[in-house]
Amino acid sequence: MKFQTHTAVLRIILFAGLAAFSALTFAGCSRVINVPVAPTGRSVIVNGEQIDGIYPDILRSLMEKDNCKFALSAVPRARMELMFETGRADLLIPASRTPRRDELGIFVPMIYNRATLISIESNRPTITSLQDLLDKKDLKVALVRGYDYGTAYQDLIKELTKQGRLYLDVDPVSVARLLKAGISDVTIMAPSILAGAIMEDGRVQDMLDKLRFESIPELPWGDSGAYISKKSLNMEDSAALKDMLEQVAKSGVVWKSFQRYYPAHVLKEGIRPR
């Protein structure tokens, strides 16, 4: 009941903000657009068969204009990435921009974000780089399977795996539970993703005000938005989606929604407007 109440309030707030681009007109799509999604903080909220959050509600608002129809389905993050790689997903949203994804899709930026090192507050010395993290062999690291924050992040995964210090789990809530239980010491992801997951799960909500964020130079600010598949869509549908998402980004509704959904200190660490 608590989840449903939170979600209902957030959707009312978001739809109020969508008025910023409600008068815009878009070209239509020739078929239903397949959009598998995975839990991503309050960007994508999955509760059983119910899918809500910033980006699903934006897509639904676009459907109401009778231009493109989106078929949303909830899947684990790693499967979502695989579906996009193999042309079984038309959109990857939300997604940080990476060289690998640029090979597979057309990117539409919507906000700036960054991943940080996140842990529960302690007197541990500050970690200043990914190499520093690798050198601290007593620290266990938990990451979400399928997340990608670029080449340095992927290299870190390989090295941590060799060292036997890595836990790969299916979603941010699972990682938060590992941190709370002391099974892992740190994670790396966008602060809004972990904070959003914590805010929606009563088992870990008490962690929200105890999080420690550490910026890492190898994980700088970058673009986050949506990828349009180069494999699955014809040129007309691809162009229609690109125009639609670019207008949404220019309207400012994405940043306004983040401001409404998250505490200011979380946004300061990991989200900026374009």
C-alpha positions as CSV (number, residue, x, y, z in Angstrom):
1,M,0.0,0.0,0.0
2,K,2.8,2.4,0.8
3,F,4.4,1.8,-2.6
4,Q,1.1,2.4,-4.4
5,T,0.5,5.6,-2.5
6,H,4.0,6.9,-3.3
7,T,3.7,5.9,-6.9
8,A,0.3,7.6,-7.3
9,V,1.6,10.9,-5.8
10,L,4.7,10.8,-8.0
11,R,2.7,10.1,-11.1
12,I,0.4,13.1,-10.4
13,I,3.5,15.3,-10.0
14,L,5.1,14.1,-13.1
15,F,2.0,14.4,-15.3
16,A,1.7,18.0,-14.1
17,G,5.2,18.6,-15.3
18,L,4.5,17.0,-18.7
19,A,2.4,20.0,-19.6
20,A,5.7,21.6,-20.7
21,F,5.7,19.6,-23.9
22,S,2.0,18.6,-24.2
23,A,1.4,21.0,-27.0
24,L,4.3,19.7,-29.2
25,T,3.5,17.5,-32.2
26,F,5.3,14.4,-33.3
27,A,5.5,12.1,-36.2
28,G,3.9,8.7,-35.7
29,C,5.5,5.2,-35.6
30,S,4.5,2.3,-38.0
31,R,4.4,-0.3,-35.2
32,V,4.5,-0.8,-31.5
33,I,7.9,0.1,-30.0
34,N,9.3,-2.6,-27.7
35,V,10.8,-1.2,-24.5
36,P,12.1,-3.7,-21.9
37,V,13.0,-1.9,-18.7
38,A,14.7,-2.8,-15.4
39,P,14.4,-1.2,-11.9
40,T,16.5,2.0,-12.0
41,G,15.9,4.1,-8.9
42,R,12.9,6.3,-9.5
43,S,13.6,6.5,-13.2
44,V,12.0,3.1,-13.5
45,I,10.0,1.6,-10.7
46,V,9.0,-2.1,-11.0
47,N,6.5,-3.6,-8.5
48,G,5.4,-7.0,-9.9
49,E,3.6,-6.3,-13.1
50,Q,3.3,-2.6,-12.4
51,I,5.9,-0.3,-14.1
52,D,6.1,3.3,-13.1
53,G,8.7,6.1,-12.7
54,I,10.0,9.1,-14.6
55,Y,10.7,7.5,-18.0
56,P,7.8,5.0,-18.2
57,D,5.4,7.8,-17.4
58,I,7.0,10.1,-20.1
59,L,6.5,7.3,-22.6
60,R,2.9,6.8,-21.6
61,S,2.3,10.5,-22.0
62,L,3.6,10.3,-25.5
63,M,1.3,7.3,-26.2
64,E,-1.7,9.5,-25.2
65,K,-0.9,11.7,-28.1
66,D,-1.6,8.8,-30.5
67,N,1.8,9.0,-32.2
68,C,3.8,6.0,-31.0
69,K,2.7,3.0,-28.9
70,F,5.2,1.6,-26.4
71,A,5.1,-1.9,-25.0
72,L,6.8,-1.8,-21.6
73,S,8.0,-5.1,-20.0
74,A,10.0,-5.6,-16.8
75,V,13.2,-7.7,-17.2
76,P,16.5,-7.9,-15.3
77,R,19.1,-5.3,-16.3
78,A,21.5,-7.8,-17.9
79,R,18.7,-9.3,-20.0
80,M,17.6,-5.8,-21.1
81,E,21.1,-5.1,-22.3
82,L,21.2,-8.4,-24.2
83,M,17.8,-7.7,-25.8
84,F,19.1,-4.4,-27.1
85,E,22.3,-5.9,-28.4
86,T,20.4,-8.6,-30.3
87,G,17.8,-6.3,-31.8
88,R,14.9,-7.5,-29.6
89,A,14.5,-4.1,-27.9
90,D,13.8,-0.9,-29.8
91,L,14.7,1.5,-26.9
92,L,17.2,1.3,-24.1
93,I,16.1,3.8,-21.5
94,P,17.5,5.2,-19.3
95,A,21.1,4.5,-20.3
96,S,24.5,6.2,-19.7
97,R,26.4,6.9,-22.9
98,T,29.2,4.4,-23.6
99,P,31.3,3.5,-26.7
100,R,29.8,0.0,-26.8
101,R,26.2,1.3,-26.8
102,D,27.1,3.8,-29.5
103,E,27.8,0.9,-31.8
104,L,24.3,-0.5,-31.3
105,G,22.1,2.6,-31.1
106,I,21.4,6.3,-31.7
107,F,21.8,8.2,-28.5
108,V,19.5,11.0,-27.3
109,P,20.9,12.8,-24.3
110,M,18.5,14.0,-21.6
111,I,20.5,14.8,-18.5
112,Y,24.1,14.6,-17.2
113,N,24.9,12.0,-14.7
114,R,27.9,10.2,-13.1
115,A,28.5,7.1,-11.1
116,T,30.2,7.4,-7.8
117,L,31.6,5.1,-5.2
118,I,28.9,4.6,-2.6
119,S,29.1,3.0,0.9
120,I,27.6,3.4,4.3
121,E,29.2,6.2,6.4
122,S,32.4,5.2,8.2
123,N,35.8,6.5,9.1
124,R,37.4,4.6,6.2
125,P,40.0,6.7,4.4
126,T,38.8,8.3,1.2
127,I,39.2,6.2,-2.0
128,T,40.7,8.5,-4.6
129,S,40.7,6.3,-7.8
130,L,39.7,2.9,-9.1
131,Q,43.3,1.8,-8.7
132,D,43.1,2.8,-5.1
133,L,40.0,0.6,-4.7
134,L,41.8,-2.3,-6.3
135,D,44.7,-1.8,-3.9
136,K,42.4,-2.0,-0.9
137,K,41.9,-5.7,-1.1
138,D,40.0,-6.0,2.2
139,L,37.0,-4.2,0.6
140,K,34.3,-6.3,-1.0
141,V,32.5,-4.7,-4.0
142,A,28.9,-5.2,-5.1
143,L,27.7,-4.2,-8.5
144,V,24.5,-4.6,-10.6
145,R,24.9,-7.1,-13.4
146,G,24.5,-5.4,-16.8
147,Y,25.4,-1.8,-15.7
148,D,28.0,-0.1,-17.8
149,Y,29.8,3.1,-17.0
150,G,32.5,2.9,-19.6
151,T,35.8,1.3,-20.2
152,A,37.4,2.0,-16.9
153,Y,34.3,0.5,-15.1
154,Q,34.5,-2.7,-17.3
155,D,38.2,-3.1,-16.6
156,L,37.5,-2.8,-12.9
157,I,35.0,-5.6,-13.1
158,K,37.6,-7.9,-14.7
159,E,40.2,-7.1,-12.1
160,L,37.8,-7.5,-9.1
161,T,36.6,-10.8,-10.5
162,K,40.2,-12.0,-10.7
163,Q,40.7,-10.9,-7.1
164,G,37.6,-12.7,-5.9
165,R,36.2,-9.5,-4.4
166,L,33.2,-8.9,-6.6
167,Y,29.5,-9.6,-6.0
168,L,27.3,-9.2,-9.1
169,D,23.6,-8.9,-8.2
170,V,20.4,-8.4,-10.2
171,D,19.2,-5.0,-9.1
172,P,20.1,-2.0,-6.9
173,V,17.9,-3.1,-4.0
174,S,19.8,-6.4,-3.8
175,V,23.1,-4.4,-3.7
176,A,21.7,-2.1,-1.0
177,R,20.9,-5.2,1.1
178,L,24.4,-6.5,0.7
179,L,25.8,-3.2,1.9
180,K,23.4,-3.1,4.9
181,A,24.3,-6.6,5.9
182,G,28.0,-5.9,5.7
183,I,28.5,-8.6,3.1
184,S,29.9,-6.0,0.7
185,D,31.6,-2.7,1.6
186,V,31.1,-0.5,-1.4
187,T,29.3,-0.2,-4.7
188,I,29.5,1.9,-7.8
189,M,26.5,3.3,-9.6
190,A,24.6,6.6,-10.1
191,P,23.6,8.0,-6.7
192,S,20.0,8.5,-7.9
193,I,19.7,4.8,-8.8
194,L,20.7,3.5,-5.4
195,A,18.9,6.2,-3.5
196,G,15.7,5.7,-5.5
197,A,15.8,2.0,-4.9
198,I,16.3,2.5,-1.2
199,M,13.5,5.0,-1.0
200,E,11.0,2.4,-2.4
201,D,12.0,-0.6,-0.2
202,G,11.2,-0.7,3.5
203,R,14.0,-3.2,4.3
204,V,16.7,-0.6,3.5
205,Q,15.0,2.8,3.8
206,D,16.9,3.6,6.9
207,M,20.1,3.6,4.8
208,L,19.2,6.8,2.8
209,D,20.7,9.3,5.3
210,K,23.8,7.2,5.9
211,L,25.1,7.0,2.4
212,R,28.6,8.2,1.7
213,F,29.4,9.3,-1.9
214,E,32.9,9.5,-3.2
215,S,33.7,10.9,-6.7
216,I,36.2,8.9,-8.8
217,P,38.2,10.7,-11.6
218,E,37.8,7.7,-13.9
219,L,34.0,8.0,-13.7
220,P,33.4,11.6,-14.8
221,W,30.2,13.4,-15.6
222,G,28.6,12.1,-18.8
223,D,25.4,11.9,-20.8
224,S,22.4,9.9,-19.8
225,G,19.3,9.4,-21.9
226,A,17.9,6.9,-24.4
227,Y,19.3,4.7,-27.1
228,I,17.3,4.0,-30.3
229,S,18.2,0.6,-31.8
230,K,20.1,0.6,-35.1
231,K,19.1,-3.1,-35.6
232,S,15.4,-3.3,-35.0
233,L,13.8,-0.2,-36.5
234,N,13.3,1.2,-40.0
235,M,14.6,4.7,-40.8
236,E,11.2,6.3,-40.5
237,D,10.4,5.0,-37.0
238,S,14.0,5.7,-35.9
239,A,13.7,9.3,-37.0
240,A,10.3,9.7,-35.4
241,L,11.5,8.4,-32.0
242,K,14.7,10.6,-32.2
243,D,12.6,13.7,-32.9
244,M,10.1,12.9,-30.1
245,L,12.8,12.2,-27.5
246,E,14.8,15.2,-28.4
247,Q,11.8,17.5,-27.9
248,V,11.1,15.8,-24.5
249,A,14.7,16.5,-23.5
250,K,14.5,20.2,-24.6
251,S,11.3,20.7,-22.7
252,G,13.2,20.3,-19.4
253,V,10.6,17.8,-18.0
254,V,13.2,15.2,-17.2
255,W,15.3,17.4,-15.0
256,K,12.2,18.8,-13.3
257,S,11.0,15.3,-12.6
258,F,14.3,14.4,-11.0
259,Q,14.1,17.4,-8.8
260,R,10.7,16.4,-7.6
261,Y,11.6,12.7,-7.0
262,Y,14.9,13.0,-5.2
263,P,16.5,14.8,-2.2
264,A,18.8,17.7,-3.3
265,H,21.9,16.0,-1.8
266,V,21.4,13.0,-4.0
267,L,21.0,15.1,-7.2
268,K,24.1,17.1,-6.3
269,E,26.3,14.0,-6.3
270,G,25.0,12.4,-9.5
271,I,22.5,14.4,-11.7
272,R,22.8,17.7,-13.6
273,P,20.4,19.3,-16.1
274,R,21.5,19.7,-19.7
